[in-house]
Amino acid sequence: MDSVWEHRIKLKDKGIALLIVEQKARALLSIADWVYVLVDGQNAVEASGSTLLSDVGRLGKVFMGADKSAVSVPTQTESSIH
């Protein structure tokens, strides 16, 4: 793991919120409490990192032009962020 990811995990463990723009989706989803996926500048999907990590194939459909209903989106109250 590179030092940037190590620092992100340490900050998360301290309870510090981060806004991360990242292309490495699997790596980010593995540490994210809550994720917002933007497509063409619009919020296409929001869900917990673990929810999206368990269904990365359906998440990919959002980027391939399918509508956002391709990904199941839990309510904000299901998030671990308060």
C-alpha positions as CSV (number, residue, x, y, z in Angstrom):
1,M,0.0,0.0,0.0
2,D,1.4,3.4,-0.9
3,S,1.8,6.1,1.7
4,V,-1.1,8.2,0.4
5,W,-3.5,5.3,1.0
6,E,-1.9,4.7,4.4
7,H,-2.6,8.3,5.4
8,R,-6.2,8.1,4.2
9,I,-6.8,5.1,6.4
10,K,-5.1,6.7,9.4
11,L,-7.3,9.8,9.0
12,K,-10.4,7.7,8.7
13,D,-9.5,5.7,11.8
14,K,-9.2,9.1,13.7
15,G,-12.8,10.0,12.6
16,I,-11.7,12.7,10.2
17,A,-14.0,13.1,7.2
18,L,-12.4,13.2,3.7
19,L,-13.7,14.1,0.3
20,I,-11.7,12.0,-2.1
21,V,-11.9,12.1,-5.9
22,E,-10.4,8.8,-7.1
23,Q,-10.2,6.5,-10.1
24,K,-9.2,3.4,-8.2
25,A,-12.8,2.5,-7.3
26,R,-12.2,-0.8,-5.6
27,A,-9.6,0.6,-3.3
28,L,-11.7,3.6,-2.4
29,L,-14.8,1.6,-1.8
30,S,-12.9,-0.7,0.6
31,I,-12.3,2.2,3.0
32,A,-15.3,4.6,2.3
33,D,-18.2,4.9,4.7
34,W,-20.4,6.6,2.1
35,V,-19.9,7.2,-1.6
36,Y,-21.3,9.6,-4.1
37,V,-20.8,8.7,-7.8
38,L,-20.9,11.6,-10.2
39,V,-21.6,11.0,-13.9
40,D,-21.4,14.1,-16.2
41,G,-21.4,16.3,-13.1
42,Q,-24.6,14.8,-11.7
43,N,-25.0,12.6,-8.6
44,A,-25.8,9.3,-10.2
45,V,-25.5,7.0,-7.2
46,E,-25.0,7.3,-3.5
47,A,-24.6,4.3,-1.2
48,S,-22.3,2.9,1.4
49,G,-18.8,1.8,0.2
50,S,-19.5,-1.8,1.3
51,T,-22.7,-1.9,-0.7
52,L,-21.1,-0.7,-3.9
53,L,-18.0,-2.9,-3.3
54,S,-20.2,-6.0,-3.1
55,D,-21.9,-5.1,-6.5
56,V,-19.2,-3.4,-8.6
57,G,-20.5,-4.9,-11.8
58,R,-23.8,-3.1,-11.4
59,L,-22.0,0.1,-10.5
60,G,-20.1,-0.2,-13.8
61,K,-23.4,-0.1,-15.7
62,V,-23.9,3.5,-14.5
63,F,-20.7,4.4,-16.3
64,M,-21.6,2.5,-19.4
65,G,-24.8,4.5,-19.9
66,A,-27.4,2.6,-18.0
67,D,-29.6,4.7,-15.8
68,K,-29.0,5.0,-12.1
69,S,-31.6,2.4,-11.2
70,A,-29.0,-0.2,-12.3
71,V,-27.6,0.2,-8.8
72,S,-29.6,-0.4,-5.6
73,V,-29.3,2.7,-3.5
74,P,-30.0,2.4,0.2
75,T,-31.4,5.4,2.2
76,Q,-29.0,7.9,3.9
77,T,-30.0,6.4,7.3
78,E,-28.3,3.2,6.3
79,S,-25.0,5.0,6.1
80,S,-22.5,4.8,9.0
81,I,-22.0,8.6,8.6
82,H,-24.3,10.7,10.8
